[in-house]
């Protein structure tokens, strides 16, 4: 199979152009066609010679994202299930905020992390996405927004999969997204979320970027976190926290802790008290997430009163805390739900 053209950075395309006897400038033109003009075929790159366009066609392919399902929420959220070239399916979400449009992208087909409250892990991990398959999700979303005269203003890497288990592809995707000659997404408008892949938290800290880091914590201690998140047995709670302290010391940047509240499981006052103790003196923010109901998981939502009580306890202890604004609740908003339903029909 031919490599995807979206797998290539500007520098990669410049090197390829030179290898074909062209100037590096031609690589820049190709990059511009992909991300500024956002064409869907090499034939549309009309300021390139016909032989060069033919070489591109012979050596590269565009990522195919076939729309299987499109769900639109009353709040403006649009969720897509896209089919890939090998008939696997992935989810991408466009979320409308008062500050602009945010795109939630997927980095893997399925997930092996095994969080017990998440639909993404149903069926396990099938494969990693290439950088270009992640890029294509944003380009596709931008093409949709082009029809409204709007643009992608922020990206969250919080869709299906663990981005730090597909680290190199994720980082290449990020480099393409932030390039000033492409989509030019501001680094501080991008957030990557991990379940706690410790070695790559250290790597990410050393990348010297302004990209935001979020950590799915979901419990205040090792024992409970291992029950909810099997990945904690590979990378224990204390090791995760140590890596995050290194990240803060190295970058000076605030971490967001994502905490999914599950009724009767991790949402009691004593859990809030313990979490506040763990996060004391850390440069951080806690985002409380009322868990989405997933039929296969049997968990129930924390009551409204208990959510506010949990928030109050953290705030009283000096922890910066908010409750995530729910979006797409009426359209199977939880990661992996749409794909899981698709898989029930015998699809991949």
C-alpha positions, 0 to 999 in steps of 0.5 A: 500500500502507498504511504499517505501524503498526510504522513509527511511534514513540510520538511519531509515533502521538501526532501522528497521534492529534492529527491525527485530533481525538484527544488525544495520550494515544490515541497512547500507548494505541496504542503500549501495545497494540502493544508491551506487550499485543502485539495482532495487530489493531486490533479488539483495541484495546478501550479505543479508540473504534470509529471510531478503530479503524476509522481505524487499520484504514483507514490502517495495516497490520500487518506480515505475517511468514508462517512458511515454515521453522522450524528448532530446534537442539539448543542451543535456537537457533530459526531462522525464514524468514519470508515478507513481503507481497511474497513476499520472505523474511527470516531471524530467529533466537532464541538462548538464552543463560544470561543470557537470549534474544537475537534476531538481526534482518535489515535488508535482503532480501539484501545487496550488500556482497559478503563472499566467505564469506557466504551473505547476498550470494547473489542480491544486494540486493533491497530495504531493510526498513522500520523496521516490518518490522525491529520485527515480527521482535522482536515476533514473537519476543517473542510466541513467548517469551510462551508460555514466560513469557520475554522478549527480553533482547538484540538483535543486528542481525547478520542478512542485510543491512548495517544502515548501508546502511539507516541511517534505518530501522535507527535508527528501529527502535532508537528503538522498541525502547529506548522505556521505554513499549514493549519497553524493551530496554536500550541496552547490550543491543543491538549493531549490526554494520556491515561498515564504511560509513564515513559512517554510522559517524561518524553513529552516533558522533554519535547519543549512544546507549549501543548497542554497535557491532561491526565486521566486520573479517575481515582485518588489512590493506587488500589482504586485506580487499578480497579478502574484502570488496568493500565495502573498495574503497568504504571502505578499511581505513585510513578504516574504522579512522579512523572507529572511532577517532573513534567511540571518542573521541566515545563512550568506548565499546568496539568489538567487532571480528568476525573470521571465521577462514577456513582458509589465508586469514586465519588464519595467525600472521602475520595475528594479529601484524599484527591485534594491531599495528593494534588496539594501544592501541584500546579494543576486543574481538576476537570470533573466529568459526570460519567457517560452511561455505557450499557456494557459497563453497568456504571451509574452517574453521580447525582447532581448534589454529589457532584457539587459536593465533590467540587466544593471539597476540592475547592475548599482545599485550594484545588482549582476545579471545574465541572466539564460542560456536557456536550453531545449527551443526546448522540452517544457522546462517550468515546467509543459508543458509536464504534461499539454499536457499529461493531455489534453489526459484525463490522470492524 
